[in-house]
Amino acid sequence: MEASFTSFRTKSILITGATGFLAKFLLEKILRIQPNVKKFYLLLRAADSKSATYRLHNEIIGKDLFRLLKEKLGANFNSFISEKLTLVPGDISREDLGLKDSTLREEIYNQTDVIINLAATITFDDRYDISLRLNTFGVKYIIDFAKKCTKLKGEGLILEKPYHLGDSLNGVPGLDIYVEEKLVRDKLDELCEQGATEKEITMAMKDLGMTRAKKYGWPNTYVFTKAMGEMLVEELRGNLSIVIVRPSIVTGTFKEPFPGWAEGIRFDDMNTEKLRIAATEGGVVTQLLVIL
């Protein structure tokens, strides 16, 4: 496994969704076993650098996941982090990823060797407008940004064949990403004209997402909007080298940096036996067997 990280030696890497569950695992792993990585640019949703720094310490390196790295580096940990990490306040749902600092933006254009996109809303039944903006059209803005990065040019490579525009899981024709975008916009306009409350708008957007997903064979809004994001990859990538990874499920640590670290109610509460039941589709409640 460690040999596969040698390619990151002396490389500069832009990671989106840097405060997310998977991003933290990846960041810790590379910093620990490939300390000769040149730089990480961590894109975080934050209003300014002060807010980004707060999120770094409270949501990333302040986590117990980084315990082994802190023990390994000792008093040098903070200087190592300062050298290797550059915080990038931004937003994947905006042009140029929402970067306001033009100097930093040009630096990233010129220095980035790899972009790892881990930004998403992962709530299965999230609002359709939010899921489309982040999971689908966020991909467009990332590809647009990547095309301006001078070190990312080259012959195209794509693993895990992406969905093509118009593909559906059940063979129902007519799926069009831009039609979906218009449906959302029209529905929001209609709700505003009706004087709908924020709660009513949220419920309507959630219902619309699940309805559209199931129409084309996807079980929920999350996987549907992620699939449409892949469709945009296929349409827009040009000569960018791209790898698509579809892990079936992401859980806690098996071995490294130590066994059993997880984050969030999904795993923490299950592992401490606080969570015994989970709501599933159709209102069925399932008893969980916790094996320790």
RAJO-V354254 format. One record per pair of residues at least 4 apart in sequence whose ideal C-beta (glycine too) atoms are under 8 Angstrom apart, sorted by the first residue. I is the first residue (numbers start at 0). J is the second residue. If there is no record, write none. Layout:
BEGIN
i->I j->J
i->I j->J
END
This chain:
BEGIN
i->0 j->4
i->1 j->5
i->1 j->32
i->1 j->33
i->4 j->28
i->4 j->29
i->4 j->32
i->4 j->33
i->5 j->33
i->6 j->10
i->7 j->12
i->7 j->29
i->7 j->33
i->7 j->36
i->7 j->113
i->8 j->33
i->8 j->35
i->8 j->36
i->9 j->35
i->9 j->36
i->9 j->37
i->10 j->36
i->10 j->37
i->10 j->112
i->10 j->113
i->11 j->37
i->11 j->38
i->11 j->39
i->11 j->40
i->11 j->110
i->11 j->111
i->11 j->112
i->11 j->113
i->12 j->29
i->12 j->36
i->12 j->38
i->12 j->39
i->12 j->40
i->12 j->111
i->12 j->112
i->12 j->113
i->12 j->114
i->12 j->115
i->13 j->39
i->13 j->40
i->13 j->42
i->13 j->87
i->13 j->107
i->13 j->111
i->13 j->113
i->13 j->114
i->13 j->115
i->14 j->22
i->14 j->25
i->14 j->26
i->14 j->39
i->14 j->40
i->14 j->41
i->14 j->42
i->14 j->114
i->14 j->115
i->14 j->117
i->15 j->42
i->15 j->91
i->15 j->96
i->15 j->114
i->15 j->115
i->15 j->116
i->15 j->117
i->15 j->118
i->15 j->141
i->16 j->21
i->16 j->22
i->16 j->42
i->16 j->91
i->16 j->116
i->16 j->117
i->16 j->118
i->16 j->119
i->17 j->22
i->17 j->23
i->17 j->26
i->17 j->41
i->17 j->42
i->17 j->43
i->17 j->59
i->17 j->117
i->18 j->22
i->18 j->23
i->18 j->43
i->18 j->54
i->18 j->58
i->18 j->59
i->19 j->23
i->19 j->117
i->19 j->118
i->19 j->119
i->20 j->24
i->20 j->249
i->20 j->262
i->20 j->263
i->21 j->25
i->21 j->117
i->21 j->249
i->22 j->26
i->22 j->115
i->22 j->117
i->23 j->27
i->23 j->59
i->23 j->62
i->23 j->64
i->23 j->262
i->24 j->28
i->24 j->64
i->24 j->252
i->25 j->29
i->25 j->115
i->25 j->117
i->26 j->30
i->26 j->39
i->26 j->41
i->26 j->59
i->27 j->31
i->27 j->64
i->27 j->65
i->27 j->68
i->27 j->256
i->28 j->32
i->28 j->255
i->28 j->256
i->29 j->33
i->29 j->36
i->29 j->39
i->30 j->34
i->30 j->36
i->30 j->39
i->30 j->68
i->30 j->79
i->30 j->83
i->31 j->67
i->31 j->68
i->31 j->71
i->31 j->256
i->34 j->79
i->34 j->83
i->36 j->83
i->37 j->110
i->38 j->83
i->38 j->84
i->38 j->85
i->38 j->110
i->39 j->83
i->39 j->84
i->39 j->85
i->40 j->85
i->40 j->87
i->40 j->107
i->40 j->111
i->41 j->55
i->41 j->59
i->41 j->84
i->41 j->85
i->41 j->86
i->41 j->87
i->42 j->87
i->42 j->89
i->42 j->91
i->42 j->96
i->42 j->118
i->43 j->51
i->43 j->54
i->43 j->55
i->43 j->86
i->43 j->87
i->43 j->88
i->43 j->89
i->44 j->88
i->44 j->89
i->44 j->90
i->45 j->50
i->45 j->51
i->45 j->53
i->45 j->54
i->45 j->86
i->45 j->88
i->45 j->89
i->46 j->50
i->46 j->88
i->47 j->51
i->47 j->88
i->48 j->52
i->48 j->86
i->48 j->88
i->49 j->53
i->50 j->54
i->50 j->88
i->51 j->55
i->51 j->86
i->51 j->87
i->51 j->88
i->52 j->56
i->52 j->86
i->53 j->57
i->54 j->58
i->54 j->59
i->55 j->59
i->55 j->60
i->55 j->84
i->55 j->86
i->56 j->60
i->56 j->61
i->57 j->61
i->58 j->62
i->59 j->65
i->60 j->65
i->60 j->80
i->61 j->65
i->62 j->262
i->63 j->260
i->64 j->252
i->64 j->256
i->64 j->260
i->64 j->262
i->65 j->69
i->65 j->256
i->66 j->70
i->66 j->256
i->66 j->257
i->67 j->71
i->67 j->256
i->67 j->257
i->68 j->72
i->68 j->76
i->68 j->256
i->69 j->73
i->69 j->76
i->72 j->76
i->72 j->79
i->75 j->79
i->76 j->80
i->77 j->81
i->78 j->82
i->79 j->83
i->80 j->84
i->85 j->103
i->87 j->96
i->87 j->98
i->87 j->103
i->87 j->107
i->88 j->97
i->88 j->98
i->88 j->99
i->89 j->93
i->89 j->96
i->89 j->97
i->89 j->98
i->90 j->96
i->90 j->97
i->91 j->96
i->91 j->97
i->91 j->116
i->91 j->118
i->91 j->133
i->91 j->137
i->91 j->140
i->91 j->141
i->92 j->97
i->92 j->132
i->92 j->133
i->92 j->136
i->92 j->137
i->92 j->140
i->93 j->97
i->93 j->140
i->94 j->140
i->94 j->143
i->95 j->104
i->95 j->140
i->95 j->143
i->95 j->144
i->96 j->140
i->96 j->141
i->96 j->144
i->98 j->103
i->98 j->104
i->98 j->107
i->100 j->104
i->101 j->105
i->102 j->106
i->103 j->107
i->104 j->108
i->105 j->109
i->106 j->110
i->107 j->111
i->107 j->148
i->108 j->147
i->108 j->148
i->108 j->149
i->109 j->148
i->109 j->149
i->109 j->150
i->110 j->150
i->111 j->148
i->111 j->150
i->111 j->151
i->112 j->150
i->112 j->151
i->114 j->141
i->114 j->144
i->114 j->145
i->114 j->148
i->114 j->151
i->116 j->137
i->116 j->138
i->116 j->141
i->118 j->133
i->118 j->137
i->119 j->133
i->119 j->134
i->119 j->137
i->119 j->221
i->119 j->225
i->120 j->125
i->120 j->129
i->120 j->130
i->120 j->133
i->120 j->134
i->120 j->221
i->121 j->221
i->122 j->130
i->122 j->221
i->123 j->219
i->123 j->220
i->123 j->221
i->123 j->222
i->124 j->205
i->124 j->208
i->124 j->209
i->124 j->219
i->124 j->220
i->124 j->221
i->125 j->129
i->125 j->130
i->125 j->205
i->125 j->208
i->125 j->220
i->125 j->221
i->126 j->130
i->126 j->201
i->126 j->204
i->126 j->205
i->126 j->208
i->127 j->131
i->127 j->183
i->127 j->204
i->127 j->205
i->127 j->207
i->127 j->208
i->127 j->211
i->127 j->220
i->127 j->224
i->128 j->132
i->128 j->183
i->128 j->187
i->128 j->204
i->129 j->133
i->129 j->204
i->130 j->134
i->130 j->135
i->130 j->208
i->130 j->220
i->130 j->221
i->130 j->223
i->130 j->224
i->131 j->135
i->131 j->136
i->131 j->179
i->131 j->180
i->131 j->183
i->131 j->224
i->131 j->227
i->132 j->136
i->132 j->137
i->133 j->137
i->133 j->224
i->134 j->138
i->134 j->221
i->134 j->224
i->134 j->225
i->134 j->227
i->134 j->228
i->135 j->139
i->135 j->176
i->135 j->179
i->135 j->224
i->135 j->225
i->135 j->227
i->135 j->228
i->135 j->231
i->136 j->140
i->136 j->180
i->136 j->228
i->136 j->231
i->137 j->141
i->137 j->228
i->138 j->142
i->138 j->228
i->138 j->229
i->138 j->231
i->138 j->232
i->139 j->143
i->139 j->231
i->139 j->235
i->140 j->144
i->141 j->145
i->142 j->146
i->142 j->231
i->142 j->232
i->142 j->235
i->142 j->236
i->142 j->239
i->143 j->147
i->143 j->235
i->144 j->148
i->145 j->151
i->145 j->239
i->146 j->151
i->146 j->237
i->146 j->239
i->151 j->239
i->151 j->240
i->152 j->238
i->152 j->239
i->153 j->238
i->153 j->239
i->153 j->240
i->154 j->238
i->154 j->240
i->155 j->236
i->155 j->237
i->155 j->238
i->155 j->239
i->155 j->240
i->155 j->241
i->156 j->240
i->156 j->241
i->156 j->242
i->157 j->161
i->157 j->232
i->157 j->233
i->157 j->236
i->157 j->240
i->157 j->241
i->157 j->242
i->157 j->243
i->158 j->242
i->158 j->243
i->158 j->244
i->159 j->242
i->159 j->243
i->159 j->244
i->159 j->245
i->161 j->229
i->161 j->230
i->161 j->232
i->161 j->233
i->161 j->243
i->162 j->166
i->162 j->226
i->162 j->227
i->162 j->229
i->162 j->230
i->162 j->233
i->163 j->230
i->163 j->233
i->164 j->174
i->164 j->175
i->164 j->176
i->164 j->230
i->164 j->233
i->164 j->234
i->165 j->172
i->165 j->173
i->165 j->174
i->165 j->175
i->165 j->230
i->166 j->174
i->166 j->226
i->166 j->230
i->167 j->171
i->167 j->172
i->167 j->174
i->167 j->215
i->167 j->216
i->168 j->215
i->168 j->216
i->168 j->217
i->169 j->215
i->169 j->216
i->170 j->216
i->171 j->214
i->171 j->215
i->171 j->216
i->174 j->179
i->174 j->215
i->174 j->227
i->175 j->179
i->176 j->180
i->176 j->227
i->176 j->230
i->176 j->231
i->177 j->181
i->178 j->182
i->179 j->183
i->179 j->211
i->179 j->227
i->180 j->184
i->181 j->185
i->182 j->186
i->182 j->207
i->182 j->211
i->183 j->187
i->183 j->204
i->183 j->207
i->184 j->188
i->185 j->189
i->186 j->190
i->186 j->203
i->186 j->204
i->186 j->207
i->187 j->191
i->187 j->200
i->187 j->204
i->188 j->192
i->189 j->193
i->190 j->195
i->190 j->199
i->190 j->200
i->190 j->203
i->191 j->195
i->195 j->199
i->195 j->200
i->195 j->203
i->196 j->200
i->197 j->201
i->198 j->202
i->199 j->203
i->200 j->204
i->201 j->205
i->202 j->206
i->203 j->207
i->204 j->208
i->205 j->209
i->205 j->220
i->206 j->210
i->207 j->211
i->208 j->212
i->208 j->219
i->208 j->220
i->208 j->223
i->208 j->224
i->209 j->213
i->209 j->219
i->209 j->220
i->210 j->214
i->211 j->215
i->211 j->220
i->211 j->223
i->212 j->217
i->212 j->218
i->212 j->219
i->212 j->220
i->212 j->222
i->212 j->223
i->213 j->217
i->213 j->218
i->215 j->223
i->217 j->222
i->217 j->223
i->217 j->226
i->218 j->222
i->218 j->280
i->219 j->223
i->220 j->224
i->221 j->225
i->222 j->226
i->223 j->227
i->224 j->228
i->225 j->229
i->226 j->230
i->227 j->231
i->228 j->232
i->229 j->233
i->229 j->243
i->230 j->234
i->231 j->235
i->232 j->236
i->232 j->241
i->232 j->243
i->236 j->241
i->250 j->261
i->250 j->266
i->251 j->259
i->251 j->260
i->251 j->261
i->251 j->262
i->251 j->266
i->251 j->270
i->252 j->256
i->252 j->257
i->252 j->258
i->252 j->259
i->252 j->260
i->252 j->261
i->253 j->258
i->254 j->258
i->256 j->260
i->259 j->270
i->261 j->265
i->261 j->266
i->261 j->267
i->261 j->270
i->262 j->266
i->262 j->267
i->263 j->267
i->264 j->268
i->264 j->274
i->265 j->269
i->266 j->270
i->267 j->271
i->268 j->273
i->268 j->274
i->269 j->273
i->269 j->274
i->269 j->287
i->269 j->289
i->270 j->289
i->270 j->291
i->272 j->289
i->272 j->291
i->274 j->287
i->275 j->286
i->275 j->287
i->275 j->289
i->276 j->284
i->276 j->285
i->276 j->286
i->276 j->287
i->277 j->284
i->277 j->285
i->277 j->287
i->278 j->282
i->278 j->283
i->278 j->284
i->279 j->283
i->279 j->284
i->279 j->285
END
